[in-house]
Amino acid sequence: MPTQQEYLALRDRHVARGVANTHRAFVKEGRGAVLVDLDGRELIDFAGGIGVVNVGHAHPAVVAAVKEQAEKLLHGCFHVTMYAPYVDLAAKLNAMVPGGVPRKTVLLNSGAEAVENAVKIARHSTGRPAVVALESGFHGRTLLGITLTAKVKPYKWGFGPYAPEVYRAPNAYCYRCPLNLKFPSCELACVDAIEETFAGGVSADQVAAIIAEPVQGEGGFVTPPPGWFQKLESLCRKHGILLVVDEIQSGMGRTGKMLAIEHWAGVVPDLVTTAKSLGAGLPISAVTGVADVMDHPHPGGLGGTYGGNPVAAAAALAVLEVFEKENLLARAEVLGRRVRERFDAFAKRYEVVGDVRGLGPMLALELVTDRERRTAAPELAKKLVATCFEKGLVLLSCGNYGNVIRTLMPLVITDAQLDRGLAILEEGLQAVSRG
């Protein structure tokens, strides 16, 4: 087998330049919250494959389900000959979404594909063409995905023209409020500002949906305050607009709730997209929505050759069973409290930490060079990620300015692994603060 250095040369020779890599390293295996590279070095994983392995790398129950299903049926195409795992998973997802209304599900392959289909369903059921997306939002790398996504570089730059009938509105980024207000005295004016979009951008009666992440992933773990989603839902109901909640990164227990929207009590989304940790590493996604809305598109209007592949569906069913048997939501709450306590201490100790935010263990540190001016520090974030990797911790940055450090560690991480990872992170903060 080629060495790590040899594979780096092969990567540069055979893989397109546009495929970015955070670290110049190859991983050969992963177990729980630990990765092992080709040189045998163990790495504590706070990235989780960008939020894909909430139940951990190679969870035995998921591996067993994959093996069992693979020996029976690798592919059947649900449109041609149906199979049970598709229906079983759809039923589980329908029950998972809050609101107590009848729901239906379509299974797909990726988060971006789920977003695209949610928009299709919203447009078909309302007869309206427009979609409103929020500042700092991220919804994938397809043409419609990058159109909905706010960040220009690297996602949108050079790939235009973009899809039509997408409009952008302010988000509740309280640390960098676009309206220069403070919560709660602001009375959630950022939701009221969407009305201005209806006045100067697109008429409300032409808007099919507003799409929002409960906790923005790539956008910097921006987390709306209490009451925000309730007010947004009221705005949608007022104008007959569907509320699409993108749970691709924030869902599947990442915030201590199965879906992050549950933190805003009483909110009933019309459509919910899930992916990432739904399959624990296998490509599967879903759109789950109000039954009448989901049933509006004609037969053949939704789906795809590989959507809800039986092996991926079996993995997802195993993931849901693991959550129940291992009580991972309770574990997520514990992790969230422990990480938040350490992050709050970091904010008191290190001037480079401008903000701590998130829900449960989906937490972030926004790094700045000047707290008063809130000057974004992307180079510090880049240096911190690199420094921590050298010490054995895999981290990811994010945010429109690239200055936010996010945590997506598997929920099965042990206390010892968590403590070691947080210690490395603090060592990295000390290093970049001195620099």
Residue pairs with C-beta under 8 A, 6 or more apart in sequence:
1 38
2 10
3 38
4 25
4 26
4 37
4 38
4 39
7 26
7 38
8 24
8 26
11 21
20 154
22 47
22 385
22 396
23 386
23 389
23 394
25 37
25 38
25 389
26 37
26 38
27 35
27 36
27 37
27 38
27 43
28 36
28 37
28 38
29 35
29 36
29 57
29 58
30 36
30 45
30 53
30 57
30 58
31 56
31 57
31 58
32 56
32 57
32 59
32 410
32 412
32 413
32 414
32 417
33 44
33 45
33 56
33 57
33 409
33 410
33 412
33 413
33 414
33 417
33 418
34 42
34 43
34 44
34 45
34 57
34 417
35 42
35 43
35 45
35 57
35 394
36 42
36 43
37 43
41 392
42 392
43 389
43 392
43 393
43 394
44 392
44 393
44 394
44 409
44 413
44 417
44 420
44 421
44 424
45 53
45 57
45 394
45 409
45 410
46 393
46 394
46 395
46 396
46 407
46 408
46 409
46 421
46 425
47 394
47 395
47 396
47 408
47 409
48 54
48 277
48 408
48 409
48 410
49 281
50 249
50 276
50 396
50 408
51 217
51 249
51 254
51 276
51 277
51 408
52 276
52 277
52 279
52 280
52 281
53 277
53 280
53 281
53 410
54 252
54 253
54 254
54 277
54 280
54 319
54 328
54 410
54 411
55 62
55 277
55 280
55 319
55 322
55 323
55 328
55 410
55 411
55 412
56 280
56 410
56 411
56 412
56 413
57 281
57 410
59 280
59 318
59 319
59 322
59 412
61 318
61 321
61 322
61 325
62 280
62 281
62 315
62 318
62 319
62 322
64 318
65 314
65 315
65 317
65 318
66 282
66 311
66 314
66 315
66 318
68 314
69 85
69 310
69 311
69 313
69 314
69 315
70 311
72 310
73 83
73 310
73 311
74 309
74 310
74 311
75 306
75 309
75 310
75 311
76 82
76 83
76 310
77 305
77 306
78 86
78 107
78 303
78 307
78 308
79 300
79 303
79 305
83 310
83 313
85 308
85 310
85 313
85 314
85 317
86 107
86 308
86 310
86 313
88 313
88 317
89 105
89 107
89 286
89 308
89 313
89 316
89 317
90 104
90 105
90 106
90 107
90 286
90 288
90 308
92 317
92 320
93 103
93 105
93 274
93 286
93 288
94 102
94 103
94 104
94 105
94 288
96 258
96 259
96 288
96 320
97 103
97 259
97 269
97 272
97 288
98 259
98 261
98 262
98 267
98 268
98 269
99 268
99 269
100 268
101 268
101 290
101 291
102 290
102 291
103 288
103 289
103 290
103 291
103 294
104 288
104 289
104 291
104 294
104 295
105 286
105 287
105 288
105 289
105 294
106 117
106 286
106 287
106 294
106 302
106 303
106 307
106 308
107 284
107 285
107 286
107 307
107 308
107 313
108 114
108 117
108 284
108 285
108 286
108 287
108 303
108 304
108 307
108 308
109 283
109 284
109 285
109 304
109 306
109 307
109 309
109 312
110 140
110 275
110 283
110 285
111 139
111 140
111 248
111 249
111 273
111 275
111 276
111 285
112 139
112 140
112 141
112 142
112 144
112 145
113 140
113 142
113 285
113 304
113 307
114 248
114 273
114 274
114 275
114 285
114 286
114 287
115 139
115 140
115 144
115 145
115 148
115 211
115 246
115 248
115 273
116 140
116 142
116 144
116 145
117 287
117 302
118 209
118 211
118 244
118 271
118 273
118 287
118 289
119 131
119 144
119 148
119 208
119 209
119 211
119 244
120 297
120 301
120 302
121 271
121 287
121 289
121 293
121 294
121 296
121 297
121 302
122 128
122 131
122 208
122 209
122 242
122 244
122 270
122 271
122 293
123 129
123 131
123 208
123 209
124 296
124 297
124 301
125 208
125 242
125 292
125 293
125 296
125 297
126 208
126 209
126 240
126 241
126 242
128 205
128 206
128 207
128 208
129 164
129 165
129 206
129 208
130 165
130 166
130 167
130 202
130 206
130 207
130 208
131 148
131 165
131 166
131 167
131 207
131 208
131 209
131 210
131 211
132 166
132 167
132 168
132 169
132 194
132 197
132 202
132 207
132 209
132 210
132 211
132 241
133 139
133 148
133 149
133 150
133 166
133 167
133 168
133 169
133 210
133 211
134 150
134 168
134 169
134 170
134 171
134 210
134 211
134 212
134 213
134 216
135 150
135 168
135 169
135 170
135 171
135 173
135 178
135 219
136 150
136 151
136 171
136 173
136 216
136 219
136 220
136 222
136 399
136 400
137 148
137 149
137 150
137 171
137 211
137 212
137 213
137 216
137 219
137 246
138 149
138 150
138 151
138 155
138 213
138 216
138 217
138 218
138 219
139 145
139 148
139 149
139 211
139 246
140 146
140 148
140 149
141 149
141 155
143 159
143 162
143 163
144 163
144 166
146 155
146 156
146 159
146 162
147 156
147 162
147 163
147 166
148 166
148 211
149 155
149 156
149 218
150 168
150 219
150 400
151 218
151 219
151 400
156 162
165 202
167 197
167 201
167 202
167 207
168 197
169 193
169 194
169 197
169 210
170 178
170 179
170 190
170 193
170 194
171 178
171 190
171 212
171 216
171 219
171 222
171 224
172 183
172 188
172 190
172 191
172 222
172 223
172 224
172 225
172 228
173 220
173 222
174 182
174 183
174 225
175 354
175 355
175 357
175 366
175 374
176 374
177 183
177 186
177 190
178 190
178 193
179 186
179 189
179 190
179 193
181 189
183 225
184 225
188 225
188 227
188 228
188 231
190 228
191 228
191 231
191 232
191 235
194 210
194 232
194 235
195 235
198 204
198 207
198 239
204 239
204 241
205 239
205 240
207 239
207 241
208 241
208 242
209 241
209 242
209 243
209 244
209 270
209 271
210 232
210 235
210 236
210 241
210 242
210 243
210 244
211 244
211 245
211 246
212 229
212 232
212 243
212 244
212 245
212 246
213 219
213 245
213 246
213 247
213 248
213 249
213 250
214 223
214 224
214 229
214 245
214 247
214 250
214 255
214 259
214 260
214 261
214 263
214 264
214 359
215 221
215 222
215 223
215 249
215 250
215 254
215 255
215 260
215 358
215 359
215 362
216 222
216 223
217 248
217 249
217 250
217 398
217 406
218 249
218 398
218 399
219 398
219 399
219 400
220 364
220 366
220 398
220 399
220 400
220 401
220 404
220 406
221 357
221 358
221 362
221 363
221 364
221 398
221 399
221 404
221 406
222 357
223 357
223 358
223 359
224 264
226 264
227 264
228 264
229 261
229 264
229 267
230 264
230 265
230 266
230 267
232 243
233 243
233 267
233 268
235 241
236 242
236 243
236 270
242 270
242 271
242 293
243 267
243 269
243 270
243 271
244 269
244 270
244 271
244 272
244 273
245 259
245 261
245 269
245 271
245 272
245 273
246 273
247 259
247 260
247 261
247 272
247 273
247 274
248 273
248 274
248 275
248 276
248 285
249 276
249 408
250 259
250 260
250 359
250 362
251 258
251 259
251 260
251 272
251 274
251 276
251 277
251 278
252 258
252 274
252 276
252 277
252 278
252 319
252 323
253 277
253 323
253 328
253 329
253 332
253 411
254 260
254 277
254 332
254 360
254 361
254 362
254 408
255 263
255 332
255 336
255 358
255 359
255 360
255 361
255 362
256 329
256 332
256 333
256 336
256 359
256 360
256 361
257 263
257 329
257 360
258 323
258 329
259 272
259 274
260 359
260 362
261 267
261 269
261 272
263 359
269 289
270 289
270 290
270 293
271 287
271 288
271 289
271 290
271 293
271 294
272 287
272 288
272 289
273 285
273 286
273 287
274 285
274 286
274 288
275 284
275 285
275 286
277 319
278 284
278 285
278 286
278 316
278 319
279 312
279 315
279 316
279 319
280 315
280 316
280 318
280 319
281 315
282 309
282 311
282 312
282 315
282 316
283 306
283 309
283 312
284 308
284 309
284 312
284 313
284 315
284 316
287 294
288 294
322 328
323 329
326 412
328 411
328 412
331 411
331 412
332 360
332 361
332 411
333 360
335 360
335 361
335 409
335 411
335 413
335 418
336 359
336 360
336 361
336 362
336 363
338 418
339 361
339 363
339 407
339 418
339 422
340 356
340 358
340 363
342 422
342 426
343 353
343 356
343 363
343 365
344 356
346 353
346 356
346 365
346 425
346 426
346 429
347 353
347 355
347 356
347 365
349 429
350 429
350 430
350 433
351 371
351 433
352 367
352 368
352 369
352 377
352 380
352 429
352 432
352 433
353 365
353 366
353 367
353 368
353 429
354 366
354 367
354 368
354 371
354 374
355 364
355 365
355 366
356 363
356 364
356 365
356 366
357 363
357 364
357 366
358 364
358 406
358 407
361 407
361 409
361 411
362 406
362 407
362 408
363 406
363 407
364 398
364 399
364 404
364 405
364 406
364 407
365 404
365 405
366 376
366 399
366 403
366 404
367 376
367 377
367 380
367 381
367 384
367 403
367 404
367 405
367 432
368 374
368 375
368 376
368 377
368 403
369 375
369 376
369 377
369 380
376 399
376 401
376 402
376 403
377 403
378 397
378 401
378 402
378 403
380 403
380 432
380 435
381 397
381 399
381 402
381 403
381 404
381 405
382 397
382 402
383 431
383 432
383 435
384 395
384 397
384 405
384 425
384 428
384 429
384 431
384 432
385 395
385 396
385 397
385 405
387 427
387 428
387 431
387 432
388 394
388 395
388 424
388 425
388 427
388 428
389 395
391 424
391 427
391 428
392 420
392 424
393 421
393 424
393 425
393 428
395 405
395 406
395 407
395 425
396 405
396 406
396 408
397 403
397 404
397 405
397 406
398 404
398 406
405 425
409 418
409 421
413 421
